[in-house]
Amino acid sequence: MPSLLVIMIALPAAAAAMLLLLDANAPPVRARWTALLATIATFLVSLGVASQFLAVNRATEGTTSPVHPHLEFKHTWLKLVLGSDATGGHKSAKESATTTDEAVAKLAENLNDPDGYVRLHAAEALVHNDRWASKALEALLSGLKDKDENIRWLATYSLAELAPESQKTVDALIEATQDPIPKVKIGAVYALSEIGPFSKSALGELQKLADSTTDPQLQSIIKYARHQIDADTPIVTGGESPSVSLVFHLGLDGISLTMVLLTTLLTISAVLFSWTAITQRSAEFYASVLILETGLIGVFCAFDLLLFYVFFEFTLIPLFFMVGIWGGPLRRYAAGKFFIYTLAGSVITLLGLIWLVSEAYQIGLKHHLPLASPFSIPEISSLLSMYPLSDETQIGLFLMIAAGFMVKVPLFPFHTWLPLAHVEAPTAGSVLLAGVLLKLGSYGFLRLCLPMLPVACKQVGLPLVGILSVIGIVYGSFCALAQNDIKKLVAYSSVAHLGFCMLGLFALNSEGISGGVLQMINHGLSTGALFCIVGMFYERYHTRQLSELGGLASRLPLLGVAMVFTSFASIGLPGLNGFVGEVLALMGMFKRDPLLAMIGASGVVLGAWYLLGVLQKAFFGPLQEPHHGHGHEAVADLNVREVLTLAPLLTMCLWLGLFPQPVLDLIRPDVESITRLYGEVRAQKGPSAKPAVAHAPAAGEPVTELASATPVLDSNPILQKLAAPAAPTAEVRP
């Protein structure tokens, strides 16, 4: 049975294909009902996915990845076996020392040396030599029974890094897990997880060990080892060639689930609004809406970089046609400008993603942790949390990857395509553009930059994005104040409101990121509703000019109530959705940079200024109606279809304002998995401090004794490699 995730993405695409291929000349009424039923069905499936998601245990303790879907679907569609050297594996520097007969003979003699460290060193060098491999392996295994606990521990590490997979090795390591010394136990468990899949008896032994210990570090590494065995993780050993898999990886965490639900809800409202507004080429229009919905859901469900980028770019195509075919007088210019701006930024992002994958793959090979799926977002983020990139590389990657996201948000000064695209787009296009499509930029920052490039986000992203965000808030608000076209005013208000989203995300703490995510949802609901309302009175009066409107609340009381309610939600009135998101975002940034927070807070006052000005001019005061082509016939108030279009959005605005806690609880585990990472960054001593990297001590090098039965992180390189990233780290408050 296909996963509900796949059905949710494929359903609107299948309906669009039916409209385009089977019923391209369908009358408008048939196209409308097909699109409406498809969007309602997709929304119901998304609710089913949400119920499945909520039933999943979402504990993040012990995970090594800042990004981890709690509900997922994987399908490998291509597996590549990479080339190897003449021995069929990757040789280390030690192995290259065995290329001369003299060196081999000397090392062979050392296999019988009474000094355990000398024996281990010789065995490590000869374990892949055709002639001496068997005896070298025996020396390594005998090291597990040496009287010196340090030699026993070093032997486990050597077996993990060098020994070929064999049942004999597995049995010896399982026996070593019963060693009374904790660090030897941990080394044996780690070695079991590194040598590859083996007999099911090992799983039983690991379970016994897990049941017999209360040490959290040891339990964490046992959990990692069990995962390696259960997942059949490919390990590069002396007799294997490395392979990579391209995986169709869909998933959901709390953040992406909220965005999927927002997308499916807004698409229903977009279809309902277009019921009478679109009369030409209806089948093609509704197919474009459905294809856009597929792309948007795909972006939020993609946990593979390749899939993420494909869906990210795919959303440009249907919106380009929606603006270019069904838009206003300048539709072709607006569509071209939108496409060129966003595509140019996305190309730079693509180059950055290629660079990121290349760097991550090389790090995996260097530390004997090759990426089985080199485009997997959870795998890359997990690896980079253990072995961070250099500061310079992170900054370069951040600037390249952020280019496309800054254009998509859009941040000042990359916003110039947005007002024209909004004004010329059909109302359904404006609803989806403002409600969801702009969120792809902020979601991209949250999904890729924050978890993978923490140093760059802190050193460059915080000041750069923070400054651009507050400029966008103030600049967008003053531009909105200057507009006479209400639709253009709402478009500029989007620039301002998305500044709050970005300000929260780059506060890099729980309050800020939670507020930023919540504000992404709030903006989609309130601004989507505002565009619907603007479109509704444009259908009645065929104008959006404030100078031509006045006193409409007396003529259209239901429309007036909806406009007042939505404006207050957008302003951030306490009790409505905008208030909670803005307060949390500003609180988070105030802890990080009080000056940026205070400047950003001015946007709340400016937002009230321009939106209350619209209400005063257009809906209150003396009645002023322009000529609307209906003779002396009275203009009708909202009908049932229009009420159904607005009711879900306004209801959610009220519910989120009164009860935001369920949404905050939904996203909390995923927000905390990121903020823990920034807690570690802030706890480091100095800007260039790096986490310790595991390494095997040289032969004869003294190993720090354990002061107690509990393993100590600083004295155990194995714990530095595996246990430290898995252990939850409390956020360090500034």
N, C-alpha and C positions, 0 to 999 in steps of 0.2 A: 504493500500500500504506500503510495507516495506520501511524503511528509506534508503536513499542513502548511509548512513554510513554502514548499514548492507550489502547492495549490494556490496559496495566497498571491504569489507572484505571477503564476501562469494564468490565473482566471481572467483578469482584465485583458491580458495580451490575447487570449483565445477569443474573447468577445470582440476585440478590435479586429482580429483576423477575419472573423465571421462577417463583420460589417464591411470590411474592405474587399474581401475576396468573394464572398458568397452573396452579399446584399448591397453592393456599392450604389445601386440606383434605388435603394429603398426609400419610401416616402418618409418625411421627417418624423412623423409620429412613431413609426416602427424603429427608427434609429434611436429616438429618445428613450423608448421603453427598453430597448436592448441595453443601452448604456446604463440606465437607472437600475435595472435588475442586476446587471453585472457588478456595479459599484456597491449595491446593497449586499449582494452575496459575498463580495470581497470583504466588506466590513464585518459581516457575520463570521467569516472564516478567521479574520484577525481577532475577533473576540474569543473564538475557539483556541487560537494560538495563545492568547493571553491567559486563558484558563489553564492550559497545559503549563505555561511558564510559571504561573503562581504555585502550581503543585510541585515544582522542582525545588530540591534543597539548594538554596543559593548561598550557603556559607562560603566565604572566601578565605578562611583561615588556611594557611599552608600552601596556597597557590603561589607559583613563582611568576605568574604573568599579570601585569596590570590590566590586560584586556583578556577576558575569558567569557565566551558565550555560555549561558546556562541552559539554553535549548539550541540544538544544532542539528544540521544535516550535512553529511559529507559524502561525496562521490568522486573517486579518482578517475579522471578522464584521460590522463596521459602519464606514463611512468618512463623516465629516462635513466638508463644505466650509463654512468659516466666512465670515461677511460681511466686506466690505472697504469702503474709502472710494470716492469717486467715480472715482478714477483706477484702481481695481482693485488697489491695493496699499496698503502702509503707508508714509506719508510721514514723513520726519524733520523736525527743526526747520529744517534748511537748506533743504529743499524749500519750506517755508512762506514763505520769504523771497522766493520768485519770484511772489508773488500780485499784485504791482503792476507795471505796465508800466515805470515808472521804474527800479525795482530790476532788472528783467529786462534793460533796455537797458544799464545800468551793468555788470552781470555779463557780458553778451555782449561788451562792449568788452574786458573783462579776459581773455577767451579768447585774445586776441592779445598780451597783455602780455609783454614780454621776461623778466619775473621768473617763473621756473617755479613758485614757491609760489603766486603770485597766480593763474596760469593754473589750477593744480590746484583752488584754492578756488572759482573761478568754475565750473569744470567739474563739481565735486561738487554745486553748487547748481542747475545747469541740466540735469543728465543726465536728469531726468524731465520736463522742460518740452517740450511737444509740438513747439514751433517750433525750439528750440535743442538738442534731445536729440542729434541726429546729430553736430553740431559739438562739443558737450561731450564726447561719447564719443571723438571724434577727439583732443581735447586730452588726455584721460586716457590714451589709447593712446600718444600721442606722448611723454607723460611717461615711458613705459617705456624710451625711447631717449635721454633727457636725459643730458648729460655729468655732471650732479651725481648721484652714487649715492644720496644721500638722497631726491632727487626721484623717482628710479626706484623706490626702496623704497616711498615714500608713494603712488606711483601704483598699485602692486600692492594696497596696502591699500584705496585708494579703489575700485578695480575690484571687490575682494572684497565690499565693503559696499554699493555703489551701482549697479554696471553691470548692465544687463539681459543675459540670456543670449543669446549670438550666436556663430556660428562664428568671426567676425572677432576677437572678444574672446579666444576660446579660443586661436586661432592666435598672437595676440600674446603671450599669457601663456606658451604653450609655448616660444616663442622666448626669453622672458625667463628661463626656467628654465636657460638656458645662460649667464646673466650671470656674469662672473668674481667678483662680490661675493657672498659667502654669504648675507647678509641679503636681497638682492634675489631670489636663488634661492628662499629660503624663502618670501618674500612671494608670489612667483609661484605656487608650489605650493599655498600656503594659498588664494590667490584661485581657483585652479582647483577646489579642493574646495568653495568656497562658492557658485559661480555656478550649480550644478546639474548634472544629467547632460548629457553631450555626446558627441561622436563617439568611437569606440573608439580612434582614433589617439592621443587624449590618454593613454590607459592605457599605450600603448607608449612614449610620451615619458617618462611618469613612471617606467616600469620602467628605461629607459635612465639616467635621472637617479639612480635608486636604485642601479644597478649601478656608477655612476661615482663614488660618494661613500662615504667611510667615516665621515662625521660622524654620530654617533648621534642628535643632535637633528634633523638634516635627514632622516634615514631615518625617524624617528618621525612627522614631519609628512607625509612622502610616504605612509607607511602609512595615516595618517588620511585623506588625500586619496583614495587608492585605495578605501578603505572607503566613503567618501561616494559615489563614482561607482558602484561595484559594487552598493551597496545601494539605489541610486536614491533617495537621501534627499531628501525634499521641502524645497526652499528657497524662502522668501518673497522674491520679487523684485517689481519695479515692475509687472509685468503679470500677477501671479498672486494668487489668493486663498489664504490659509492653510487647511490641512485637518488634521484629526486622525483617527486610526484607533483603533478599539477592537479589541484583538488577543487572541485565545485563545493565550496564551503559556505553554507548559509548558517546563520545563527541569530540569536537574540540575547541581549542583556537588558537590564532595566531601562537604560537610556534609549536604546534603539526601539524597544517595544513602545515607549510613549510616542516616538516619532512615527512609527507605523500606524498606530491608532489615530494620530492626528491626520495623517495622509488619507487614510480610508474615509474618515469622517468628512474632511473638507472636499473630497472628490464628489461625494453625494450632493453636497450643497452646490458645487460648481455645475453639476449636471442639471439639478433642479432649476437653478437660475437660468440656464441657457434654454429652457423649454420653449420659450417664445422668442428669445433674442436671436437665435440662430435658425435661419430658414433656408439658407443656401448651402448646398453640399453638406447636408447635415450628417450623413453617414461618415464622411471623412473627418468632420470636426469631432464627433464623439469618439471616433477611433483614435484620434490624436490625444484626447483627454485620457482614454484608457491606457494607451501606450505610455503616456507620461506617468500615470499612476504606477504602472509596472516598473518603470525605471526608478521612480522614487522609493518604492518599497524595496527594490533590489539593492539600492545603495545602503539603506539602513540595515538590511539583513546580511550584507556581504562581510565575511571575515577572512577574505582572501584579497590581497592587494590587486591582483589582476582583475578579479571580478568587481571589486570596488571601483576601479578606474573605468572599466567598461560601462557599468551602470551610471557612473558619475557623468561621463561624456554623453551617454545615450539620451539623457534627459534633455539635452540641447535640441535634439532633432524635432520632437513633437512640438515643443514650445516655439521653435523657430517658425514652423508652419502655421501654428495658431495665430501668432502675431502677424506674420507676413500675408496670410490669406484673409483672415477674418478681423483684422485690426482696423484702425482708423485711417485717416488720409495719409499719414506719414508711415504707414505700416511697414513698407519695404525697407525704408531707411532704418527704422527702429529695430526691425528683425536682423538686418545685417550688422548693425552696431552691437547688438546684444550677442550675436553669434561670434563675431570677431574678437570682442573683448574677452568673453569667457573662454573661447578656444585658445587664445594666445596665452592666457594665464595657465590653462590646463596643460599646455605643452611643456611649460617650464616645470610644472608639478610632476609630469611624467618623467622627465629627466631626473628629477630629484628622487623619485621612487625607484628608478632603475639603479641609481647610485646607492640608495639605502639597502636594497636587496643584495647588491654586490658586496657591500661592506659587511652585512650581517652574515652572508654565506661564508666569507673568508674568516670571520671571527669564529664561526662554528667549526670550520675545519682546523683552525689553529688550536682550539681548545678541545678537540676530539668530541665535539657535540654537533655533528653536521645536521643541517636543517633537512628533515625528510621532505617537507613542503616549503620551498624557499619563499613562497609568496604568502604564507600563513601569517596573518596579523598576530594571533596569540603566540605563535612560536617565535616570531621575530621580537616581539615586545618582551617575552620571557628571557630570551637570550641576551638582549641588550640591557635588561635590568641586572643580569649577572655580570656581564662584561661590557660596560658602557663604551661608546665611541669616544674618541678624543674630543675635547672642547671645540677645537677648530673645525673638525668634521661635522659635529652636531650643528654648529652655527651655519655652515655652508648648506647642509641639508635642510635646515629649518627655513632659510631664506628662499630656497628653491621650491620646496613643497608648499610653503605658505603663499607663494605667489598666486596660484590658482584659487586658493581658498579666500584670500583677501579680495579678489575680484568678485567671487561668488557671493560673499556676505551681503553687500560690499562695504569695505572700509574706505574712508576718505584717504586718498583722492581717487580711488578706483571705482567710484560710484556713478560716474556720469552717464553710463548706459541705462541705469535703473529708472529714473523718472520718465524718460521717453518711452521705454518699453512698457511701463505701467499705463501711461496715458493712451498709447496706441493699441494695446492688447485688448481683446474682448474681455468682459468682466470675469468669465470663468478662468481665463489665462492669468489675469491679475490676482485672483484669489489663490490659485495654486502657486504662482510665482512668489507672492508675498508670504503665503501661509506655510509653504514647505520648501520650495526650491532654494530660497535664500538661506535656509537652515543647513543646506548641504555644506556650505563653507564653514560655519561654526562647528558642525558635526565632524567635518574633516579634521579640524584642529583638535577636537576632543578625542577622536578615534586614533589619529596617527601621531601628531606632533607632541601632545602632552605626555603620552605614555612612553614614547620611544626616544624623545630628544629632551630630557628634563633639564640638562644644563643650559642648552640653547634657549629653551622656553623661559628659564629664570633670568639668564643674563641678557638676552636679546629680545625675546618675545614679550616679556613683561613691560619693559619701557617702550618698545616700539608699538606693540598692539595697544597698550594702555593709552599712550599719547594719541594715536590715530583714532581710538574709540571715543575719547572725550572731545576731540576735534569734531568727529562725526556727529556726536550728540548735539553740540552747540551749533555747528554749521547747519546740520539738517533741520534743527528746530527753527532757526532764523529763516532758512529758505522756505520752510512750510508757512511761516508767518507772512511771507511776501506773496504767496500764491493767490490767484483769483479762481483758478480751476481746482475744484475740490478733489478731484482724483489725483492731480499732481501734488496737492497738499498732503494727501494720505501717503503718496509715494515717498516724499521727503521725510515724512514721519517715520517710515520704515528704516531709513538711514539712521535716524536718531535712536529708535528703539533697539535696533540690532547692536548699536554701540553699547547698550547696557548688557546685552548677552555676552559680548566679547570682553567687556570689562570684568564681568563675573568669572568667566572661564580663566582668564589670565591673572586672577587673584591667587590662583594655585593653592587654594585651601577649600575645605569642605563647604563653608558658607557660600563662597563665591561661585564655585563650580555648580553647586546645587541651584543657586539663584540663576546662574546663566542658563542651565538646562530648562528650569521652570519658565524663564522668560522667553525661551525659544517656543515653548508650547503656548504661552500666553499671547505672544505676538501673532502666532499663526491663527489663533481663535479670534482675537479682537480685530486685527487688521483685515483678516479674511471677511469678517462680518461687515466692517466698514466699506470695503470694496463692493460687497453685495448691495448694501444700502445705497451707495452712490449710484450704482448701476440701476437700481430700481427707480429712483426719481429721474435718472437720465432717460429711461424708457418712457416716462410720463411727460417730461418737458423738453427732451432733446437738447438739454444744455446742462453744463456743470459749473457755470460761472456764478460765483457768489454775488456779483453785482446785479444779477438778474433774478435772484431768489429772495424771498422774505416771507415770514409768517406761515411757513408750510405746515407747522404743527396744528394750526387751526383747520386746515384743509385735509391733512393726512395724519390724524392723531396716532394711529398705530405705528406708522413709519417714524413719526417724531419720537415716540417712546423708545423705539428700537435704536434710533440714532443717539438719543441722550444716554441710554444705558451703555451702548457700545463705546461712546466717547469717554464716559466715566471709567469704564474698564481699561481703556487705552491710557488714560491719564494716570491711573494707579490709585483710584479711590479705595480707601480701606473697606474691606468686605467684598471687593471684586478681585479678579485674578491678577491684574497688573501690579497690585500693591506688594504682594508677597515676593514675587520674582525680583522686582527692582530693589526692595529693601535688602534682601539677601545678597544680591550682587554688590550693592554699595557697601554693605557691612564687610563682605569679604575683601573688597578692594581697600576699604578704610584700614583694615589690619595690615595690608601690604604697603599702601601708599596713600596716606590721608589726603594729600593735595589732589591727586587724580580723582579720588572719591568725591571730594567737595565740588570740584569742577563738574564732574558727571552729574551730581545731584541737581545742578542748575537745570538739567534737562527735564526734570519733573515739573518745575515751575513753567518752563517754556512750553512743555507739552500741554499743560492746562491753558496757557495763553492762546495757542493757535486753535485748539479744539473747541474751547468755550467760545472763541470768536466765531467759528463756523456755526455753532448752535445759535448764537445771538443773531447773526446776520441772516441765516437761511431758514431757521425754524421758528423764530420768535419775532415780535414786532409786527408792524403792519403787513398785511398779506400782499405779496407781490409775485404774480405768476407770469412767466413769459408766454408768448404765443406757442401753443403746443400742438397745433394741427387738429384739434378736436372740436373746433367751432365753439359753441357755448356749452358743450357737454362737460359735466363736472368730472374731474379727475378722480379715479377710484383709489381707495386706500388699499392696504395690503390684502391680497387674496389668500386662499388656503395654501396654494403652492408656495407663495413667498413666505408665509408664516412657517411652513415646514422647512424652508431653506434656512431661515434664521434661528428657529427655535433651538436646535441642537447646539449651535455655537454659543448662543446667549446663555443657555442652561449650563454649559460647561464653564463659561466665564464666571457665573455665580458660584458654582460648586467648587471650583478651584480657589475662589476667593475666600469661601467659608471653610473648606476642608482641604487644604493643600497637603496635609500630612500623609495621606495614602500615596500620593505621587512622590513625595520626598522619601518615604520609606522604600518605594519601588526602586528608585535610582541610588539609594544610599550605598549598598554594597559595591557598586561599580564606581561611584565617586570616591569612596574610601580606598579602593584599590589603587587609584591614581594619587590621591593625597598622601598615602603612605610612602609612595615613591618620592614625593617632594619633601616629606618629613625627613627621609634619609639624605636628600641633597642638602637640606638646610643644616643637618646635624654634622656634616663634614667640616673638618677644620681647614678653612681656606678654600678659595674658589677652584683650585686645581686638584683638590684631594680626590683620590680614586679608591673604590672598594678594593680590598685585598684580593689578589688572584691566586688561585691554588697552584702550587708547584711542588714537585717532589724534591725533598732535600737531597743534596749530593751525598755520595757514599762517605760515611764517616762523620757527616755533619751532625752535631748534637741536636736531639729533638726535645722540645720542652716537655717536662714531666707534667702530668695532670695533678693539680693540687687536691682534687676531690673526685668522687665517683661520677660527678656530672661533667660531660665534655665541655671544655672551654673553647669558645670560638677562635680566639687569637692563637691558640696553640694547636689548632687542627685545620690544616689546609682543606681537608675534605669537607668539613663544616663550612669553611669559607666559600667553597664552590657551590654547595648544594643547600645547606640548611639555612644560611643567612638570608638568601633571597626569599625563601619560603616563609620564614618567620614573620608574623605581622609586626609592623613597626608603628608605634604611635606617632601621630603627626606632631611635630614640634611647632608650637605656636610662636609667632614672632613677638 
